[in-house]
Amino acid sequence: MKEWFISELQESMGSTTHDVQLIVDYLAARQDLSADQVAIFGQGSALRSPFLAAAADPRIRVLDLLNPWGDWPDWLKTSPVVPDEERARYLTPSSLKRLPWSIPSPICLN
């Protein structure tokens, strides 16, 4: 497999951020809910997409972030998800330059 989540990490983050917005759109389409003030819980690196979606979508008013991290270079160096034979490719300066970096904390959305 030449292209997957890690090889296309920047694109993957954008796609999952869009998925979060589609979920909010679905909630807005329901008759029994109001999507004007959405709260999202995220843990670890999984909060990256809600964080980016909240920056783009004013309906997302609250983020509850548990143990946020986004240190992708360290993760790429040690993660068992990354095949050893591919690891060096993802740690080149040009690959690292494309990564979504750290997540600020704490934040408040108005």
C-alpha positions as CSV (number, residue, x, y, z in Angstrom):
1,M,0.0,0.0,0.0
2,K,1.7,3.2,-1.1
3,E,-0.8,5.7,0.3
4,W,-2.4,5.4,3.8
5,F,-3.2,7.5,6.8
6,I,0.5,8.1,7.7
7,S,1.8,8.7,4.3
8,E,-1.0,11.3,3.7
9,L,-1.2,12.6,7.3
10,Q,-1.9,16.2,6.3
11,E,-4.7,15.1,3.9
12,S,-6.0,12.7,6.4
13,M,-6.3,15.4,9.1
14,G,-8.2,17.6,6.6
15,S,-10.6,14.8,5.7
16,T,-11.4,13.9,9.2
17,T,-11.9,17.5,10.1
18,H,-14.4,17.7,7.3
19,D,-16.0,14.6,8.6
20,V,-16.6,16.3,12.0
21,Q,-18.3,19.2,10.1
22,L,-20.5,16.7,8.3
23,I,-21.6,15.2,11.7
24,V,-22.5,18.7,12.9
25,D,-24.5,19.2,9.6
26,Y,-26.3,15.9,10.3
27,L,-27.2,17.1,13.8
28,A,-28.4,20.4,12.4
29,A,-30.7,18.5,10.0
30,R,-32.4,16.6,12.8
31,Q,-35.7,18.1,14.1
32,D,-35.1,17.0,17.7
33,L,-31.7,18.8,18.2
34,S,-30.2,22.2,17.9
35,A,-26.7,22.4,16.4
36,D,-26.2,26.0,17.3
37,Q,-24.0,25.2,20.3
38,V,-22.2,21.9,19.8
39,A,-19.7,20.5,22.3
40,I,-17.1,17.8,21.3
41,F,-15.0,15.6,23.5
42,G,-11.6,14.5,22.2
43,Q,-8.7,12.4,23.7
44,G,-5.1,12.3,22.7
45,S,-4.4,12.8,19.0
46,A,-8.0,12.1,18.2
47,L,-8.9,15.7,19.2
48,R,-7.0,17.2,16.3
49,S,-10.0,17.0,13.9
50,P,-12.5,18.5,16.3
51,F,-10.0,21.2,17.2
52,L,-9.6,22.2,13.5
53,A,-13.3,21.9,12.8
54,A,-14.1,24.2,15.8
55,A,-11.7,26.8,14.3
56,A,-13.7,26.6,11.0
57,D,-17.3,26.1,12.2
58,P,-18.8,28.6,14.7
59,R,-21.5,26.1,15.7
60,I,-18.8,24.1,17.6
61,R,-18.7,26.2,20.8
62,V,-17.0,23.9,23.4
63,L,-14.1,21.4,23.2
64,D,-13.4,19.1,26.1
65,L,-9.8,18.0,25.5
66,L,-8.4,15.2,27.5
67,N,-4.7,14.6,27.4
68,P,-4.1,16.6,24.2
69,W,-1.0,15.9,22.2
70,G,0.2,16.4,18.7
71,D,3.9,15.7,18.7
72,W,3.9,13.8,15.4
73,P,7.7,13.7,15.0
74,D,8.0,11.8,18.3
75,W,5.1,9.6,17.5
76,L,6.5,8.7,14.1
77,K,9.8,7.8,15.6
78,T,8.4,5.2,18.0
79,S,4.9,4.2,16.9
80,P,4.4,0.5,16.2
81,V,1.8,1.6,13.6
82,V,4.6,2.9,11.3
83,P,6.4,0.0,9.5
84,D,10.1,0.1,10.3
85,E,11.0,0.0,6.6
86,E,9.0,3.2,6.0
87,R,9.9,5.1,9.1
88,A,12.9,6.9,7.7
89,R,10.8,8.3,4.8
90,Y,8.4,10.0,7.3
91,L,11.2,11.5,9.3
92,T,12.8,13.5,6.5
93,P,12.8,17.3,6.9
94,S,10.4,17.7,3.9
95,S,7.9,15.2,5.4
96,L,8.1,16.7,8.9
97,K,7.5,20.1,7.5
98,R,4.1,19.0,6.3
99,L,2.9,17.7,9.6
100,P,0.2,19.3,11.8
101,W,2.1,20.4,14.8
102,S,1.2,21.0,18.4
103,I,-2.2,21.9,19.8
104,P,-2.5,24.9,22.0
105,S,-4.1,24.5,25.4
106,P,-6.2,25.6,27.0
107,I,-8.6,27.3,24.5
108,C,-11.9,29.0,24.7
109,L,-14.2,29.5,21.8
110,N,-16.8,32.3,21.7
